[in-house]
Amino acid sequence: MNRHQKIGLCSFLVAVMQTAWAAKIELPCDDSKSPVVKASTHGFTRISVKGDRLRDVMGLEEDVIVEKNDAEGILFLKNIKNKQTITLITENGVFQDVTLVPDGSESMNIVFKPEVQTKSVENEKNAVPNTLFDPHAMHGSFSMNTQETLIQFIKHLFAGIGDATKDEHVRTSPSGLDAVSTRIVHVQGMVGEVFTITNTENQTTILLEKDFYQRGDLAIALQKKQIQAGESTSLFVIRSL
């Protein structure tokens, strides 16, 4: 075990011990709501989903420290200084928004409990074109407002809907970083596109959505806003036709 692995293991063990006796906050999974929950400013905030495992998280600020227990699918967050709304994604295809508000507690333990049996990510991918984003299925019966529609669209892009991009499409930031299109889907007058951004520099890079914005974009979101040298992340874009 090298030095970096030892440091990572030690910090993870500290996170486990700090949250072992923290007060547990149990919340129902509800994709239509974003519950507001206190998060520790200097200790660890543990987040888990009962009967499922967390696969990823979107929307965290770049200075938040994230430790993940891959075996259990549990996230440990530290250095939460500002209020932020994030989206949790589980291995069973559950999307859950939650707003974290900084609090002086030593540690927090947040557990989400699905109230219904969840679908697998693969089933979720197959279901999307026939429900939320199929223009024929939506016609005359769509009731969600525009903002909710765009949020759901980005979540499903993250889950993997769309086809591999046939034509090369690149967006370049002012700093020279390229976002290369890898996946695309057309739905009811809109285009959803997924780009891959790779940090080709030899240092950590901070990304901003506005640097990749183009005229006609309706929504744009980064999977991660800070990437290490050689690391890649995804950019999700919804634009009008």
Summary of the structure (lengths in Angstrom):
residues: 241
radius of gyration: 18.8
end to end distance: 51.9
largest distance: 59.8
contacts: 707
relative contact order: 0.13
helix: 21%
strand: 39%
